[in-house]
């Protein structure tokens, strides 16, 4: 997509990501709110597994990039945040996350600050 592109979003239904050997590399965008992160976190772990296998075998990448946009009331309600930060560190430039908090009243920890926006 480019700026001002129209995109279609689907809410609900089955969530899976299963690229096939002949598929072109993709840019994956995942959008989650609250506990809706659960199926998308599983997809992110699958992306990391695929990326790790591809790097070790020297195969061409199936994932150009995976970006997660994840919103919650505050940072304490961001489930799997430490795991997500670990994936970002393990696959820099391949896996990124932008956290958004809507009702944060306390200071955001230093580790999360570069990745969090909100009120």
C-alpha positions in Angstrom: 0.0 0.0 0.0 1.0 3.6 -0.5 -0.3 6.7 1.3 -4.0 7.2 0.6 -4.5 3.7 -0.6 -7.8 2.1 0.2 -7.6 -1.2 2.1 -10.1 -3.7 3.2 -10.2 -5.0 6.8 -12.0 -8.0 8.1 -13.1 -8.4 11.7 -13.8 -11.8 13.2 -13.5 -15.1 11.4 -10.6 -17.5 11.1 -7.1 -16.1 11.7 -4.2 -17.9 10.1 -1.1 -17.2 7.9 0.2 -20.1 5.9 2.4 -19.0 3.0 3.0 -21.7 0.4 6.4 -22.5 -1.3 5.4 -20.8 -4.5 4.0 -17.6 -2.9 5.6 -14.3 -3.4 7.2 -12.5 -0.4 4.6 -10.5 1.6 4.4 -7.5 3.8 2.1 -8.5 6.7 0.2 -5.9 8.7 -1.5 -7.1 11.9 -3.9 -4.9 13.9 -5.0 -5.8 17.4 -6.8 -4.3 20.4 -6.8 -5.7 23.9 -7.1 -9.5 24.2 -7.6 -9.6 20.4 -3.8 -10.0 20.3 -4.0 -13.7 21.0 -4.5 -15.1 17.4 -2.3 -12.4 16.0 0.5 -13.1 18.4 0.4 -16.7 17.2 0.7 -15.5 13.7 3.7 -13.3 14.7 5.4 -16.4 16.3 4.8 -18.3 13.1 6.4 -15.5 11.1 9.4 -15.6 13.4 9.7 -19.4 13.0 9.5 -19.0 9.2 12.1 -16.3 9.2 14.4 -18.3 11.4 14.1 -21.3 9.1 14.7 -19.2 6.0 17.8 -17.6 7.5 19.3 -20.9 8.5 18.6 -22.5 5.1 19.6 -19.5 3.0 16.3 -19.5 1.2 14.6 -16.4 -0.2 12.5 -14.6 2.3 8.7 -15.3 2.3 8.2 -12.3 4.6 9.4 -8.9 3.6 8.2 -7.4 6.8 5.6 -8.0 9.6 4.2 -5.0 11.4 2.0 -5.3 14.4 -0.2 -2.3 15.5 -1.5 -3.1 19.0 -3.7 -0.9 21.2 -4.7 -1.3 24.9 -5.8 1.0 27.7 -2.3 1.1 29.2 1.0 -0.7 29.0 0.1 -3.1 31.8 -2.7 -4.4 29.5 -0.4 -5.0 26.6 -0.2 -8.8 26.6 3.0 -10.5 25.4 4.8 -7.2 25.3 8.1 -8.7 26.4 7.8 -11.5 23.9 7.0 -9.0 21.1 10.0 -6.9 22.0 12.1 -10.0 21.9 10.9 -10.9 18.4 11.7 -7.3 17.3 15.2 -7.6 18.7 15.7 -11.1 17.1 14.5 -10.0 13.7 15.3 -6.3 13.3 13.6 -4.7 10.3 11.6 -7.8 9.7 9.3 -7.7 12.7 8.2 -4.4 14.2 5.5 -3.3 16.6 3.8 0.0 17.4 2.0 -0.1 20.7 -0.8 2.5 21.3 -2.2 3.2 24.8 -5.4 5.2 25.3 -5.6 5.7 29.1 -2.0 5.6 30.4 -1.7 7.5 33.7 1.8 6.3 34.8 5.2 6.7 33.3 5.9 4.3 30.4 8.9 2.1 31.1 12.1 3.0 29.2 12.1 -0.3 27.3 8.7 0.4 25.8 9.0 4.2 25.3 10.3 4.1 21.7 7.5 1.8 20.6 4.5 3.4 22.4 2.2 6.3 21.4 -0.9 7.5 23.1 -2.5 10.0 25.4 
